[in-house]
C-alpha cells in the first residue's frame, strides 16, 4: 500500500489541491468520517488542458456504422448513443430560446 501511495504522490498535480473534511451525522453521533477530495471544476480543467488526453476527447455526438451501407449502427461509446444526439438538440434549442429572451429584454 505504501508503494501505491508513493506512486500517486509522484503524479503531477493537475487537478487542484487535495482537501480534507470531516463529516458527522445526527443519527451516528459518536462517529466521524474523513473524506479527501479535489475541486471537480479544477479536475475537469486539468483533464482538458492535458495535451496527452485532449486530442482523444469527443464533444459532439457521432453516428458510427459497420460499413458504408449504414445498415448496422455501432453503439460503443457515450457519444455514439442516441442520448447524445437528443441532448445536443435539446441544449441547442434551449440556447436559442435564451438568446431570443435576451434579445427581447434588450428592446
BALOBA-1460 file (C-alpha; in Angstrom, 3 decimals):
// residues 107
<rec num="1" residu="x" x="0.000" y="0.000" z="0.000"/>
<rec num="2" residu="x" x="2.868" y="2.370" z="0.783"/>
<rec num="3" residu="x" x="4.301" y="1.853" z="-2.718"/>
<rec num="4" residu="x" x="0.937" y="2.745" z="-4.266"/>
<rec num="5" residu="x" x="0.721" y="5.954" z="-2.212"/>
<rec num="6" residu="x" x="4.246" y="6.905" z="-3.301"/>
<rec num="7" residu="x" x="3.304" y="6.456" z="-6.970"/>
<rec num="8" residu="x" x="0.141" y="8.508" z="-6.536"/>
<rec num="9" residu="x" x="2.055" y="11.254" z="-4.740"/>
<rec num="10" residu="x" x="4.604" y="11.317" z="-7.590"/>
<rec num="11" residu="x" x="1.939" y="12.090" z="-10.201"/>
<rec num="12" residu="x" x="1.917" y="15.712" z="-11.379"/>
<rec num="13" residu="x" x="-0.739" y="17.790" z="-9.681"/>
<rec num="14" residu="x" x="-3.184" y="18.609" z="-12.481"/>
<rec num="15" residu="x" x="-6.443" y="18.553" z="-10.605"/>
<rec num="16" residu="x" x="-6.004" y="21.124" z="-7.859"/>
<rec num="17" residu="x" x="-5.109" y="20.667" z="-4.243"/>
<rec num="18" residu="x" x="-6.419" y="17.823" z="-2.114"/>
<rec num="19" residu="x" x="-8.862" y="18.918" z="0.560"/>
<rec num="20" residu="x" x="-9.764" y="17.016" z="3.712"/>
<rec num="21" residu="x" x="-13.053" y="17.320" z="5.549"/>
<rec num="22" residu="x" x="-14.665" y="15.554" z="8.465"/>
<rec num="23" residu="x" x="-18.312" y="14.615" z="8.379"/>
<rec num="24" residu="x" x="-20.619" y="13.612" z="11.176"/>
<rec num="25" residu="x" x="-24.273" y="12.693" z="11.090"/>
<rec num="26" residu="x" x="-27.006" y="13.171" z="13.664"/>
<rec num="27" residu="x" x="-28.037" y="9.527" z="13.518"/>
<rec num="28" residu="x" x="-24.414" y="8.433" z="14.276"/>
<rec num="29" residu="x" x="-23.337" y="10.968" z="16.937"/>
<rec num="30" residu="x" x="-20.234" y="9.076" z="18.041"/>
<rec num="31" residu="x" x="-18.742" y="8.591" z="14.583"/>
<rec num="32" residu="x" x="-16.765" y="10.945" z="12.366"/>
<rec num="33" residu="x" x="-15.947" y="10.244" z="8.729"/>
<rec num="34" residu="x" x="-12.972" y="11.737" z="6.908"/>
<rec num="35" residu="x" x="-13.174" y="12.427" z="3.191"/>
<rec num="36" residu="x" x="-10.437" y="13.543" z="0.817"/>
<rec num="37" residu="x" x="-11.457" y="15.314" z="-2.365"/>
<rec num="38" residu="x" x="-10.455" y="17.786" z="-5.022"/>
<rec num="39" residu="x" x="-12.427" y="20.591" z="-6.596"/>
<rec num="40" residu="x" x="-14.244" y="18.905" z="-9.517"/>
<rec num="41" residu="x" x="-14.009" y="22.045" z="-11.686"/>
<rec num="42" residu="x" x="-10.221" y="22.121" z="-11.254"/>
<rec num="43" residu="x" x="-10.052" y="18.389" z="-12.018"/>
<rec num="44" residu="x" x="-12.004" y="18.880" z="-15.259"/>
<rec num="45" residu="x" x="-9.795" y="21.825" z="-16.236"/>
<rec num="46" residu="x" x="-6.725" y="19.685" z="-15.608"/>
<rec num="47" residu="x" x="-8.026" y="16.908" z="-17.840"/>
<rec num="48" residu="x" x="-8.998" y="19.303" z="-20.641"/>
<rec num="49" residu="x" x="-5.605" y="21.010" z="-20.540"/>
<rec num="50" residu="x" x="-3.622" y="17.766" z="-20.638"/>
<rec num="51" residu="x" x="-2.044" y="17.573" z="-24.136"/>
<rec num="52" residu="x" x="-1.905" y="13.764" z="-23.879"/>
<rec num="53" residu="x" x="-5.658" y="13.481" z="-23.296"/>
<rec num="54" residu="x" x="-7.269" y="16.396" z="-25.121"/>
<rec num="55" residu="x" x="-6.794" y="15.037" z="-28.686"/>
<rec num="56" residu="x" x="-8.853" y="11.976" z="-27.696"/>
<rec num="57" residu="x" x="-11.802" y="13.858" z="-26.207"/>
<rec num="58" residu="x" x="-15.118" y="13.928" z="-28.010"/>
<rec num="59" residu="x" x="-17.520" y="16.829" z="-27.537"/>
<rec num="60" residu="x" x="-20.052" y="16.163" z="-30.279"/>
<rec num="61" residu="x" x="-22.252" y="13.154" z="-30.987"/>
<rec num="62" residu="x" x="-21.439" y="10.909" z="-33.906"/>
<rec num="63" residu="x" x="-23.179" y="8.022" z="-35.626"/>
<rec num="64" residu="x" x="-20.811" y="5.126" z="-36.319"/>
<rec num="65" residu="x" x="-21.713" y="2.296" z="-38.685"/>
<rec num="66" residu="x" x="-20.169" y="-1.055" z="-39.554"/>
<rec num="67" residu="x" x="-19.827" y="-0.161" z="-43.252"/>
<rec num="68" residu="x" x="-20.759" y="2.344" z="-45.973"/>
<rec num="69" residu="x" x="-24.296" y="0.960" z="-46.320"/>
<rec num="70" residu="x" x="-25.098" y="2.311" z="-42.847"/>
<rec num="71" residu="x" x="-27.361" y="-0.652" z="-42.181"/>
<rec num="72" residu="x" x="-25.835" y="-1.567" z="-38.800"/>
<rec num="73" residu="x" x="-25.052" y="1.122" z="-36.282"/>
<rec num="74" residu="x" x="-22.352" y="0.688" z="-33.635"/>
<rec num="75" residu="x" x="-23.036" y="1.863" z="-30.084"/>
<rec num="76" residu="x" x="-19.696" y="1.665" z="-28.323"/>
<rec num="77" residu="x" x="-19.123" y="4.981" z="-26.576"/>
<rec num="78" residu="x" x="-21.392" y="7.505" z="-24.906"/>
<rec num="79" residu="x" x="-21.029" y="9.905" z="-27.853"/>
<rec num="80" residu="x" x="-22.279" y="7.224" z="-30.290"/>
<rec num="81" residu="x" x="-25.586" y="6.770" z="-28.480"/>
<rec num="82" residu="x" x="-28.931" y="8.305" z="-29.321"/>
<rec num="83" residu="x" x="-28.981" y="10.141" z="-25.975"/>
<rec num="84" residu="x" x="-26.143" y="12.494" z="-27.014"/>
<rec num="85" residu="x" x="-27.952" y="13.374" z="-30.235"/>
<rec num="86" residu="x" x="-31.170" y="14.139" z="-28.358"/>
<rec num="87" residu="x" x="-29.321" y="16.135" z="-25.702"/>
<rec num="88" residu="x" x="-27.472" y="18.142" z="-28.382"/>
<rec num="89" residu="x" x="-30.786" y="19.170" z="-29.960"/>
<rec num="90" residu="x" x="-32.267" y="19.995" z="-26.556"/>
<rec num="91" residu="x" x="-29.301" y="22.124" z="-25.465"/>
<rec num="92" residu="x" x="-29.190" y="23.880" z="-28.835"/>
<rec num="93" residu="x" x="-32.913" y="24.675" z="-28.703"/>
<rec num="94" residu="x" x="-32.580" y="25.871" z="-25.124"/>
<rec num="95" residu="x" x="-29.627" y="28.128" z="-26.040"/>
<rec num="96" residu="x" x="-31.629" y="29.621" z="-28.923"/>
<rec num="97" residu="x" x="-34.552" y="30.320" z="-26.594"/>
<rec num="98" residu="x" x="-32.210" y="32.037" z="-24.135"/>
<rec num="99" residu="x" x="-30.747" y="34.185" z="-26.909"/>
<rec num="100" residu="x" x="-34.258" y="35.188" z="-28.032"/>
<rec num="101" residu="x" x="-35.179" y="36.035" z="-24.443"/>
<rec num="102" residu="x" x="-32.078" y="38.236" z="-24.119"/>
<rec num="103" residu="x" x="-32.954" y="39.967" z="-27.404"/>
<rec num="104" residu="x" x="-36.453" y="40.717" z="-26.086"/>
<rec num="105" residu="x" x="-35.044" y="42.112" z="-22.833"/>
<rec num="106" residu="x" x="-32.737" y="44.430" z="-24.782"/>
<rec num="107" residu="x" x="-35.702" y="46.032" z="-26.614"/>
